[in-house]
Amino acid sequence: MSHPEYVLPNTPHAGYRYKMAMKHVEAAKAAGKSVEEIHEIFNSVMNYDIDNLPDDAAHKNYKNAVEQAKSAMAEGKSDKEVHELFQKVLSEAK
């Protein structure tokens, strides 16, 4: 069975979101999830509401990076500066 190609939305962070969705998909496959469950996981990551991030330990660093990126955008930083800040915050958390 061939899988339909997913067309990325034309948004600044679609590529990163796709990368994270595929990371979740691989974990779901390794956990033995069904095709339906895997598609649901993929779609939930790709359609994630960035303004309603969970307050759990698994998302703590990501939420911090998002909040700092939003602040940088509000200060008028460029997309490149915001993305670099986001990546820096994530990498420092590792």
N, C-alpha and C positions, 0 to 999 in steps of 0.2 A: 504494500500500500504506500503510495507516495503522499507526502505531507504537503499541504498547500504552503506557498511562500508567504511569509508575513511581511507586509510592507510597512516600514517604519514611518511613523507620523513625522511631519516636517516641523519638529520642535528642537530646541537647542540640546536637550539632554536625552533624546530618544535612543541614541546609540548606547549610552550608559545604562539606561533603563532596560534595554534589550539584553545587554550583557548580564545584568543582575537577574533578569527573568530566566535566562538560560542557566545561570548558576543554580537557581531554585529548581528548575526543571531537572537538571542532572541529579540533584539531591533527592528529588521525588522519585526519579527512576531507580536510583540506588536503594531507595526505601521500599521499592516494589509497588508504588502507586499505580493505579489504573490509568489508561489513556485519558479517560474523562477527568480524573483528578488532576493529572498533569496539565491538561488544557486549562482547567479552572485556575490552577496556580499561575500558569503563564499569563493568563488574562488578568488575574488580580494584580500581578506585579506591573504589567504594562498599563493598567488603568488605575493605578494607585493614586489616591487622593493625598497629595503632598502636604495639604493643610491639616490633615487629621492623622498624623503619625502616632502609632501606639507608644505608650509610655513604659514599655517593658525593657528588660536588660538587653535583649537581642537587637533592639533598634536604637539603643542609647547613643552610640557614636554617630550613627547615620542621622538621627534627629538633631544632634548638636551641629553636625556639618551643614544640614539644611538650614537651621536657624541662623548660623553665621553667614551662610550664603545669602539668605533673604535680607539680613541686615546690610550686607555689602551692596546688594542691589538697591536697597532703599537709600544708601549713601551716594548712589550714582556711579558705582564702580562698573567697569566694562564687563561684558560677558566673559571675556578671557580671564580677567582678574577674579571674578566670582568663581569661575570653574577651578582656577588654580587654588583659591582659598578652600573650596569644597574638598578637593583632592588632598590638600595639605592636612586638613583637619582629620580626614579619614585615615590617612597614612600614619599620622602621629598617634592615633588611637590603637594601632596594632602592636 
